Structures are given as structure tokens and as C-alpha cells.
Amino acid sequence: MPPPPAARAALLVLADGRFPAGGHAHSGGAEQAVAAGRITDAAGLEAYCRGRLHTAGLTSAALAAAACAGADPLRLDEAADARTPSPALRATARRLGRQLLRAARAAWPAAELDTLAEARPRGVHQPVVLGVTARAAGLGPVDAAHTAVYEAVSGPTTATVRLLGLDPFEATAVLARLAPELDDVAARAAEAGERAAADGRTGADPGELLPAASAPLLDIAAEEHAVRAGRLFAS
């Protein structure tokens, strides 16, 4: 059953790039990809976003969906750690998680958000916080997954406009062409997340049923970016 209309409006608030969750300061790896010559135009941006969507995007969306479906967020945080070999990306995910949690507690006060903040004062991986936030806002797992996959590609797209002076119309067209794939990845992630949450209620580790799509180049690029001088974006 789809969420009620009020929850649909909450989805727009949560996915809005102006929501103060800190994402505007991050490029989703695009800055290093531009510096390395892997993104030089709209075609390169589309290829980059597609690769990110089907790897990091899928993994993040499944974590968010599982958290929204009621899986233990602390166990999901451990699963997220295991899926993030780059120390720079782990630090980024927790920093973004702290910022999102702060914004979420102001927007949708809920005991589960307070409990999460108290349990992990140094931060929880952002996709897990996203899922708990979606749940507090009255959204469902597929909504959390859609938000996660959109973030996976919208961040690099927006950043590339600034980094390359790319025509915003071309960048938006990239997002539009990817939209059917975003829907597909979100549906797959939501299915996996709900299954993991259901099994978690029987005592199983929810992380064992979630995707762990690998993107080694994103990990390497994150470590290179972390020591790069003159960065425009934090990651």
C-alpha cells in the first residue's frame, strides 16, 4: 500500500537538495573523476552516474530500505562499515549521517532518531540514518530507496556543472535518461531491504541479505581526493 499523500510530500522534502543534510558540500566522487579525466562531458557524466548507481547506489538504497522497514540500525551500521573499505568514504558517510540526523530530528522528531543519536554519538552511516528518517517521516522502504538512488546520481551531476561548467540542461537530461534505471534499482533495493528486515526479526543478521556491490575505483578515488590540495568539495 502506498504511503498517504502527506507522506508523499515528506518524500519531496527529504529528497530536496536544499534539505540541510550537508550533501551540497560533497560531489559523490565526481571531483576526483573530473581531475583524473574520467568525466569530461555529459557522456562521461552519464557513464559515471550509471556505474555509481548500480554499485554504491544499490548498496546504499538497500541499507536505507532495510532501516526504513525496521531492521536494527546498529547492525545495519556494521553492515555498511563492512561494505565501505575506504577509510575516507567511511568518514564521509558518518559525517553526512550526523548532519542528516540533526536535520531529521528537527523536521520529524521521533524517539528512534533520538535513540540512534545517543547510541552512536560519532555518527551512523548516512544510508542507515536516511532509512530511519524516512520511517519517522511516514515513508516506506521503496521511498527510502528512491531517495538514496537519487542522491547517488544527483550529487555528482550537480557537482559536475560547477566543476566543468557543464550546461545545466545537459546535466538534467542525464538524470532524465537515468530515471528508468533509478526506478529499477530502487525496486530491487527495497525488496532486498524488506526481506532483510523480516529475517532480522527472527534473529538473523539483516546485513547478510543485502547487496554488497563493489566499486573499487570509487574507493581508490576517495583516498586520492582526501589528500588532494585545493579541493572544491569535501568528497
N, C-alpha and C positions, 0 to 999 in steps of 0.2 A: 504494500500500500504506500503511495507517495506521501511525503510529508504534507501537512496542511499549508495553505497559502502563506501564513505568517512565517513558517519555517523557510519557504522558498525565498522570501525577502531576506531572511537571515543569511541564506547562502550567498546572495549578492553582496551583502555587507562583508562577509568573511573573505570572499574571493576578490574584492575590490583592492586594487593596487594601492589605494590611499588608506587602507586599514593600517593603523600604526603598529605593524608587526615586524618592521625592520627590513623587509625584503628589498626595498628600494636601494639599499646600500650594497646589494650583492648581485653579481652577474650570472650566477649559476655556471661558472667556469668559462663564460664567453670571453672575458677579458684576456685570459691566458690563451684561449684558442685563437683570438684575433692576433695576439702578439706572435704566436707560432705560425701564423699564416694558414690556419685551418678554416678560418672564416674570413672571406674577403668580399663577399657579396650575398645577395638574397639566396642564391642556390646553396652556397656554403652554410648559411644560417639554417636553411631548411634541413639539410643533411645532419647538421649538428643537433638540432632540436629533435629530429626523429630518433637519432641514436640515444639521446638523453631520455626521451620519453619512454622508450622500450627497455631501458635498463634502470637508471636511478629513479625515473618517474614511476615505473611499475612497482618497484620495491617500496618507495615512499607511500604510494597510494594504497598498497595493501596494508602497510602498517597503520595508516590513518583509518582505513576502513575497519580494521580489527579493533582499534581503540574505540571507535565510534560504536561498534557492535557490542562493546562491553568487556573485551579481553583485558586482562590485568595490564595496566600501562607500564608498570615497573618491569614486568617480564618482557613486554614489547620493547622497552628501552634497551634491555640487554640484547634482544634480537637485533635492534637497529645498530648497536655498537658492533656486533659480530659481522654485520653487513657493510661496515664502513672501515676499511683497512687504513685509510689515510688519516693520520692524526689531525691534519689541518681541517679536513671535512668533518671529523667528529667534533672539533672545537666549534666550527661554524654552526653545525646542526644544534648544538646545545645553546649557543649564544642566541640563535634565532628562536629556539624553543623558549628561552627565558623571556624574550621580548614578546612573543606571541602569547605566552601565558599571562603576562602582565596586562596586555590589551584585552585578552579574553575575560579575565576576572573583572575588568571594569565594564565590559559590554554585556556579559552574561554571567553574573555572579552565581556560583554553584559550589556546593561542598566538595565535589570531586575535583574541581580545579584547585581549591584551597589545599586539599589533601595532597595533590600531586606536587604543588609548590613546596609544601612542608617536607615531603619525602625526599625530594631531590633539589635542595636549595642551589646547587651548582648548575642546574638545568637538565632538561629532558630533551631527547631528540625531537626536532620540530615536527616531523610527521605524526609522532605519538601525541604531542600536545594538540596538533591540528584535529586529530580524531576525537580526543576528549572534549575539545572546544565545540566541535560540530555536534556532539551528543548533548552538550549543555545548551546549545542553541536550538535544539529540537530537530536537528537534521538526521539523516540516515547514512549508513555506510557508503552508499553509492554517491551521495553528495560530498562526503569527506574525500572519497577517491577522486571525484571530478575536480575538487579544489586542488588536490595535490598534483594531479597531472597538468592542470592548467598552470600552476606555479612553476612546474618543471620546464615549461617552454616559454611562458610569458616573460619570465625574468631575463633569460638570455636574449630574447627578442628586443625587449625594451633597452637593455644594455647595449646591444649592437647598434641601435640607432644613434646612441651617444658616442660609441667608440669609433664607428666607421662613418658617421654622418649618413647612414643608410636612409633612404627615402622611407618615411613612416608608413606610406601607403603600401610599399613593397613588403615591409615587415609585417603589417597587419594581414596582408594576403598570405604570407607564410602560415600564420596562425589559422587563417580560414581554411587553407588546404589541409592542415593537420587535424582539423576538428573531428572528422570521422574516426581517425586513429585514436584521438583522445577519448572519444566515447567508448571505443572498443577496449582500450587499456583500462579505463575506469571500471567498466563492467567486469572484466577479468579480476581486477584487484579487489573489487567489492565482494565478489563471490569467494575469493580466497580468504579475505578478511572475516567474513561472516562464518565461514567454515572453521577457521582457526579459533574464533571466539566461542563457537559452540563446543568444540573439542576442549578448549581451555576450561570450560565449566565442569568437565568431567575429570579434570586434574592433569590433562596433557599440556605440554609446553606449546603455547599458541605459535611461537616462532617457528616450530618445525614444519608447519603447513603453509608458511608464507613464502612468496617468491624471493629469491636472492640473486637477481640478475646482476651480473658483473660488468663493470665498465672501467677496466684498469687505466685507460688513458685519462679518464676524469680524475682518478686518484693521483696519478703522476702529475697532471697539470695543476692540481690543487696544491701539491707540495712545492712545485716550482713557483706558483703565484704567491705563496705565503712568504717567500724570501725575496720577492721582486720589489725593486725600488720604484717609487713614483706610481703606485697603484691608484687607479680611479675608484675601484670597487674593493670592498673588504674581502670578497672571494670570487 
